[in-house]
Amino acid sequence: MIARIAGMLIEKRVDAAIVDVGGVGYLVHLSAQSVSALGPVGSAVTLRTHTHVREDQLALFGFASEEEERLFGLLIDVSGVGPKLAVNILSGMPALELARALVSGELARLTKIQGVGKKTAERLIVELKDKLKTSGLLTAQETTQVARLPGDAALVSALLNLGYKPAQAERTAEAVRRALGGKATLDEQIREALKIISGAA
């Protein structure tokens, strides 16, 4: 099961993104909330993921925040709610706002989400109200909406593309961060990384 994916954003769609990880492009299905939180094409990105396996399909669903991932897990446990509908529901409003709407039983607001009729909204409220009260989601603080790591992830991805092994790329990125801090540009980081690798060779 793929639980996390980090790499370079090479394509951004309305409901998905393609992330390059070591030269392999992964299609990750996303809510509108997560898509809007992504950086520009070419930037580094890290997403939490859920791997959905069926007889005829293997699909990755991604999340820009821990809250969205946790709420997705609760949604797909509801009878009749699959991963695609769950992502669609998460597109309707931010995760914590959605959790509060479910607990408050805001039927009218929930049915405004595309693909959510009255019966589905009622079922979501009935099945999730108590679970959400004990989940800790309602008291959580919104985490960084996009898990972007402009420093390390971009540098690691660049080193992987240059042919270095993952373990070496990560060790080097750590050394670069210690040497340059967090404000260096990617070009500066790459130059420093190549110096470190050359010196260590």
LONU-330255 format. One record per residue (C-alpha): z, x, y; residue in three letters. Coordinates in nm, 4 decimals. Example, Ala and Ser with C-alpha at 12.3 -4.5 7.8 and 13.67 -1.06 7.14 Angstrom:
! residues 2
+----------+----------+----------+------+
!        Z !        X !        Y ! type !
+----------+----------+----------+------+
!   0.7800 !   1.2300 !  -0.4500 !  ALA !
!   0.7140 !   1.3670 !  -0.1060 !  SER !
+----------+----------+----------+------+
END
This chain:
! residues 201
+----------+----------+----------+------+
!        Z !        X !        Y ! type !
+----------+----------+----------+------+
!   0.0000 !   0.0000 !   0.0000 !  MET !
!  -0.0957 !   0.1339 !   0.3428 !  ILE !
!   0.2007 !   0.0732 !   0.5759 !  ALA !
!   0.0927 !   0.2783 !   0.8777 !  ARG !
!  -0.2310 !   0.4176 !   1.0121 !  ILE !
!  -0.2742 !   0.6818 !   1.2822 !  ALA !
!  -0.5940 !   0.8270 !   1.4164 !  GLY !
!  -0.8656 !   0.7934 !   1.6785 !  MET !
!  -0.9812 !   0.4522 !   1.8004 !  LEU !
!  -1.3592 !   0.4523 !   1.7530 !  ILE !
!  -1.4379 !   0.0821 !   1.7910 !  GLU !
!  -1.2567 !  -0.2138 !   1.9435 !  LYS !
!  -1.3533 !  -0.5749 !   1.8683 !  ARG !
!  -1.2149 !  -0.9143 !   1.9686 !  VAL !
!  -1.0063 !  -0.9402 !   1.6527 !  ASP !
!  -1.0166 !  -0.5948 !   1.4962 !  ALA !
!  -1.0428 !  -0.2215 !   1.5497 !  ALA !
!  -1.1868 !   0.0708 !   1.3586 !  ILE !
!  -0.9576 !   0.3738 !   1.3415 !  VAL !
!  -1.0901 !   0.7132 !   1.2360 !  ASP !
!  -0.8421 !   0.8963 !   1.0148 !  VAL !
!  -0.9652 !   1.2345 !   0.9014 !  GLY !
!  -1.3274 !   1.1270 !   0.9175 !  GLY !
!  -1.2741 !   0.7928 !   0.7403 !  VAL !
!  -1.3075 !   0.4758 !   0.9498 !  GLY !
!  -1.0554 !   0.2024 !   0.8645 !  TYR !
!  -1.1240 !  -0.1557 !   0.9731 !  LEU !
!  -0.7940 !  -0.3092 !   1.0840 !  VAL !
!  -0.7670 !  -0.6815 !   1.1637 !  HIS !
!  -0.5517 !  -0.7435 !   1.4726 !  LEU !
!  -0.4129 !  -1.0264 !   1.6796 !  SER !
!  -0.5403 !  -1.0680 !   2.0343 !  ALA !
!  -0.1998 !  -0.9412 !   2.1523 !  GLN !
!  -0.2416 !  -0.6142 !   1.9631 !  SER !
!  -0.6067 !  -0.5712 !   2.0623 !  VAL !
!  -0.5138 !  -0.6069 !   2.4304 !  SER !
!  -0.2491 !  -0.3390 !   2.3873 !  ALA !
!  -0.4938 !  -0.0804 !   2.2501 !  LEU !
!  -0.6107 !   0.2043 !   2.4679 !  GLY !
!  -0.9763 !   0.2837 !   2.5342 !  PRO !
!  -1.2181 !   0.3874 !   2.2608 !  VAL !
!  -1.1618 !   0.7563 !   2.1938 !  GLY !
!  -0.7850 !   0.7402 !   2.2407 !  SER !
!  -0.5241 !   0.8045 !   1.9736 !  ALA !
!  -0.3569 !   0.5053 !   1.8149 !  VAL !
!  -0.0862 !   0.4347 !   1.5596 !  THR !
!  -0.0523 !   0.0913 !   1.4034 !  LEU !
!   0.1856 !  -0.0621 !   1.1520 !  ARG !
!  -0.0196 !  -0.2222 !   0.8772 !  THR !
!  -0.0046 !  -0.4788 !   0.5990 !  HIS !
!  -0.2392 !  -0.4289 !   0.3030 !  THR !
!  -0.3707 !  -0.7588 !   0.1695 !  HIS !
!  -0.5222 !  -0.7413 !  -0.1786 !  VAL !
!  -0.7241 !  -1.0146 !  -0.3488 !  ARG !
!  -0.9569 !  -1.0007 !  -0.6477 !  GLU !
!  -1.2599 !  -0.9795 !  -0.4207 !  ASP !
!  -1.1157 !  -0.8131 !  -0.1116 !  GLN !
!  -0.8831 !  -0.5472 !   0.0235 !  LEU !
!  -0.8025 !  -0.5927 !   0.3919 !  ALA !
!  -0.5797 !  -0.4183 !   0.6446 !  LEU !
!  -0.3911 !  -0.6177 !   0.9078 !  PHE !
!  -0.2406 !  -0.4173 !   1.1919 !  GLY !
!   0.0369 !  -0.4632 !   1.4468 !  PHE !
!   0.1100 !  -0.2919 !   1.7742 !  ALA !
!   0.4816 !  -0.3729 !   1.7617 !  SER !
!   0.7573 !  -0.3973 !   1.5041 !  GLU !
!   0.8342 !  -0.7540 !   1.6147 !  GLU !
!   0.4797 !  -0.8677 !   1.5476 !  GLU !
!   0.4818 !  -0.7060 !   1.2028 !  GLU !
!   0.8117 !  -0.8720 !   1.1096 !  ARG !
!   0.6976 !  -1.2120 !   1.2333 !  LEU !
!   0.3706 !  -1.1738 !   1.0394 !  PHE !
!   0.5751 !  -1.1189 !   0.7228 !  GLY !
!   0.7647 !  -1.4425 !   0.7842 !  LEU !
!   0.4488 !  -1.6372 !   0.8679 !  LEU !
!   0.2639 !  -1.5473 !   0.5474 !  ILE !
!   0.5629 !  -1.6693 !   0.3458 !  ASP !
!   0.5049 !  -2.0187 !   0.4838 !  VAL !
!   0.3156 !  -2.2488 !   0.2472 !  SER !
!  -0.0532 !  -2.2652 !   0.3397 !  GLY !
!  -0.0437 !  -1.9721 !   0.5853 !  VAL !
!  -0.2550 !  -1.6753 !   0.4834 !  GLY !
!  -0.2944 !  -1.3419 !   0.6640 !  PRO !
!  -0.5909 !  -1.4551 !   0.8755 !  LYS !
!  -0.4134 !  -1.7663 !   1.0005 !  LEU !
!  -0.0966 !  -1.5644 !   1.0604 !  ALA !
!  -0.2877 !  -1.3178 !   1.2804 !  VAL !
!  -0.4492 !  -1.6100 !   1.4614 !  ASN !
!  -0.1046 !  -1.7605 !   1.5291 !  ILE !
!   0.0201 !  -1.4248 !   1.6572 !  LEU !
!  -0.2769 !  -1.4197 !   1.8948 !  SER !
!  -0.1395 !  -1.7298 !   2.0682 !  GLY !
!   0.1516 !  -1.5588 !   2.2427 !  MET !
!   0.3667 !  -1.2428 !   2.2267 !  PRO !
!   0.5754 !  -1.2163 !   1.9079 !  ALA !
!   0.9171 !  -1.2712 !   2.0647 !  LEU !
!   0.7896 !  -1.5623 !   2.2704 !  GLU !
!   0.6406 !  -1.7169 !   1.9552 !  LEU !
!   0.9670 !  -1.6694 !   1.7662 !  ALA !
!   1.1592 !  -1.8484 !   2.0415 !  ARG !
!   0.9044 !  -2.1330 !   2.0481 !  ALA !
!   0.9454 !  -2.1798 !   1.6730 !  LEU !
!   1.3252 !  -2.1838 !   1.6909 !  VAL !
!   1.3183 !  -2.4239 !   1.9859 !  SER !
!   1.0764 !  -2.6531 !   1.8018 !  GLY !
!   0.8178 !  -2.6456 !   2.0816 !  GLU !
!   0.5587 !  -2.8481 !   1.8901 !  LEU !
!   0.3292 !  -2.9130 !   2.1866 !  ALA !
!   0.3127 !  -2.5460 !   2.2718 !  ARG !
!   0.2464 !  -2.4386 !   1.9134 !  LEU !
!  -0.0381 !  -2.6863 !   1.8672 !  THR !
!  -0.2169 !  -2.5286 !   2.1637 !  LYS !
!  -0.2774 !  -2.2235 !   1.9449 !  ILE !
!  -0.6292 !  -2.2384 !   1.8021 !  GLN !
!  -0.6251 !  -2.3379 !   1.4353 !  GLY !
!  -0.2708 !  -2.4798 !   1.4446 !  VAL !
!  -0.2558 !  -2.8565 !   1.4028 !  GLY !
!   0.0500 !  -3.0770 !   1.4224 !  LYS !
!   0.1258 !  -3.0615 !   1.0491 !  LYS !
!   0.0982 !  -2.6834 !   1.0406 !  THR !
!   0.3175 !  -2.6495 !   1.3495 !  ALA !
!   0.5797 !  -2.8794 !   1.1982 !  GLU !
!   0.5765 !  -2.6825 !   0.8737 !  ARG !
!   0.6158 !  -2.3532 !   1.0623 !  LEU !
!   0.9142 !  -2.4869 !   1.2541 !  ILE !
!   1.0845 !  -2.6324 !   0.9455 !  VAL !
!   1.0350 !  -2.3228 !   0.7287 !  GLU !
!   1.0982 !  -2.0524 !   0.9901 !  LEU !
!   1.3623 !  -2.1923 !   1.2246 !  LYS !
!   1.6636 !  -2.0834 !   1.0189 !  ASP !
!   1.5014 !  -1.7599 !   0.8991 !  LYS !
!   1.4309 !  -1.6545 !   1.2566 !  LEU !
!   1.7892 !  -1.7244 !   1.3626 !  LYS !
!   1.9137 !  -1.4706 !   1.1088 !  THR !
!   1.6244 !  -1.2224 !   1.1360 !  SER !
!   1.7465 !  -1.0451 !   1.4490 !  GLY !
!   1.4100 !  -1.1020 !   1.6151 !  LEU !
!   1.5499 !  -1.3315 !   1.8827 !  LEU !
!   1.7890 !  -1.0646 !   2.0077 !  THR !
!   1.5421 !  -0.7780 !   1.9754 !  ALA !
!   1.4029 !  -0.6004 !   2.2763 !  GLN !
!   1.0232 !  -0.5861 !   2.2896 !  GLU !
!   0.9135 !  -0.2464 !   2.1612 !  THR !
!   0.6192 !  -0.0536 !   2.2998 !  THR !
!   0.3328 !  -0.2970 !   2.2650 !  GLN !
!   0.0875 !  -0.0409 !   2.1447 !  VAL !
!   0.1976 !   0.2411 !   1.9273 !  ALA !
!  -0.0171 !   0.4965 !   2.1035 !  ARG !
!   0.0683 !   0.8619 !   2.0686 !  LEU !
!  -0.1556 !   1.0290 !   2.3239 !  PRO !
!  -0.0064 !   1.3675 !   2.2411 !  GLY !
!   0.0603 !   1.4408 !   1.8766 !  ASP !
!  -0.1677 !   1.1857 !   1.7093 !  ALA !
!  -0.4700 !   1.2835 !   1.9181 !  ALA !
!  -0.4072 !   1.6519 !   1.8553 !  LEU !
!  -0.3518 !   1.6035 !   1.4820 !  VAL !
!  -0.6714 !   1.3987 !   1.4604 !  SER !
!  -0.8651 !   1.6677 !   1.6496 !  ALA !
!  -0.7348 !   1.9405 !   1.4187 !  LEU !
!  -0.8209 !   1.7333 !   1.1107 !  LEU !
!  -1.1742 !   1.6909 !   1.2446 !  ASN !
!  -1.1931 !   2.0695 !   1.2831 !  LEU !
!  -1.1209 !   2.1038 !   0.9124 !  GLY !
!  -0.7522 !   2.1926 !   0.9077 !  TYR !
!  -0.5270 !   2.0433 !   0.6401 !  LYS !
!  -0.2947 !   1.7537 !   0.7395 !  PRO !
!   0.0292 !   1.9505 !   0.6836 !  ALA !
!  -0.0972 !   2.2431 !   0.8929 !  GLN !
!  -0.2247 !   2.0086 !   1.1664 !  ALA !
!   0.1125 !   1.8335 !   1.1929 !  GLU !
!   0.3119 !   2.1575 !   1.1961 !  ARG !
!   0.0847 !   2.2957 !   1.4650 !  THR !
!   0.1112 !   1.9776 !   1.6746 !  ALA !
!   0.4906 !   2.0047 !   1.6575 !  GLU !
!   0.4730 !   2.3691 !   1.7725 !  ALA !
!   0.2376 !   2.2737 !   2.0572 !  VAL !
!   0.4744 !   2.0004 !   2.1751 !  ARG !
!   0.7633 !   2.2476 !   2.1824 !  ARG !
!   0.5518 !   2.5007 !   2.3709 !  ALA !
!   0.3841 !   2.2739 !   2.6273 !  LEU !
!   0.6011 !   1.9623 !   2.6506 !  GLY !
!   0.4570 !   1.6123 !   2.6701 !  GLY !
!   0.2428 !   1.6345 !   2.9839 !  LYS !
!  -0.0327 !   1.8690 !   2.8703 !  ALA !
!  -0.3857 !   1.7336 !   2.8380 !  THR !
!  -0.5503 !   1.7124 !   2.4957 !  LEU !
!  -0.7813 !   2.0041 !   2.5840 !  ASP !
!  -0.4799 !   2.2182 !   2.6739 !  GLU !
!  -0.3074 !   2.1152 !   2.3525 !  GLN !
!  -0.6113 !   2.2040 !   2.1410 !  ILE !
!  -0.6414 !   2.5466 !   2.3072 !  ARG !
!  -0.2714 !   2.6124 !   2.2450 !  GLU !
!  -0.3019 !   2.4873 !   1.8850 !  ALA !
!  -0.5909 !   2.7254 !   1.8117 !  LEU !
!  -0.3910 !   3.0143 !   1.9600 !  LYS !
!  -0.0950 !   2.9259 !   1.7374 !  ILE !
!  -0.3124 !   2.8951 !   1.4272 !  ILE !
!  -0.4907 !   3.2206 !   1.5060 !  SER !
!  -0.1595 !   3.3997 !   1.5560 !  GLY !
!  -0.0183 !   3.2569 !   1.2354 !  ALA !
!  -0.3235 !   3.3511 !   1.0295 !  ALA !
+----------+----------+----------+------+
END
